[in-house]
Amino acid sequence: MIESIKGKKLNKGEWAEFYVMLKLLGEGKLYAADNLLKKNYKSYLDVLKIIRQEIESQVLEYIIDNDSVVIKPQDKPDALAIIPTAEFRTNAKALFDGIKDLKGNSVPAPESVCEFAEIIYVSKPKAPAVKALKKQFGGKNDIFIEVRDGQTSIVSVMGFSIKSKFGQNPTLFNAGSSSQFMFKLSNCDDCIMEEFNAIKDDKGRAWGQCKDYLDKDIKEYWDFYITANISAYMESRYPKSETETDIDTK
């Protein structure tokens, strides 16, 4: 029995993880984008399946088969359900439209989307990472996708951390140990470094004050290197055809 998510409240960033799952299964494509997140419709990867693990003993695969999605346990041949891809597209749009303008830190999803979640065996919209794949990829992965490069026919499983603009702009500068972005500051001397490293509050590192310091004093270098290093990170992590891949939230 799948636990219903009716009435469950999550922040918009957490709902975005479920939205991305619905949208990718509905469209079957993962588009590339430029550094301004403008989608490139001519460059994409085919989505073959999404892999999720809500409970310790079971990994589910959501396999795209023409105009349907086959939901099955990873280690068993029999399908639990076969759902038209159109229903995933419909519910992705319903979720987006239903929560984008809601106020508050935590919001519920539309009732129709909650009912659909039960049909597709989702009781945790923000599903924990698949343990076996997390060991393989390391870091923080919100979704695992099996994709195919249409140009080379290479099939691979990729893990992604999802950042959305459902609510506030996503943060890339934070104290999380799972963050894999490296930031470099141009024209940073020992004096600036010591002053920056001395910023603290009663809770510890005072990351909000650190960002304010960078925005105020050396913003012209800060903005440039955020863009440069994210691009460099993506280049080093994925092949050229997959660089700057965009999980669109529109």
Sequence and secondary structure as in RCSB ss.txt:
>XXXX:A:sequence
MIESIKGKKLNKGEWAEFYVMLKLLGEGKLYAADNLLKKNYKSYLDVLKIIRQEIESQVLEYIIDNDSVVIKPQD
KPDALAIIPTAEFRTNAKALFDGIKDLKGNSVPAPESVCEFAEIIYVSKPKAPAVKALKKQFGGKNDIFIEVRDG
QTSIVSVMGFSIKSKFGQNPTLFNAGSSSQFMFKLSNCDDCIMEEFNAIKDDKGRAWGQCKDYLDKDIKEYWDFY
ITANISAYMESRYPKSETETDIDTK
>XXXX:A:secstr
     TT EE HHHHHHHHHHHHHHHH EEEEE TT  EEEEEEEEEEEEEEEEETTEEEEEEEETTEEEEEETT
 SS SEEEEHHHHHHHHHHHHHHHTT  SSSEE  HHHHHHHHHTT S SS    HHHHHHH S  SEEEEEEET
TT  EEEEEE     SSS   SSS  TT       TT  HHHHHHHHT  BTTBS HHHHHHHHHHHSHHHHHHH
HHHHHHHHHHHHS GGGTTB     
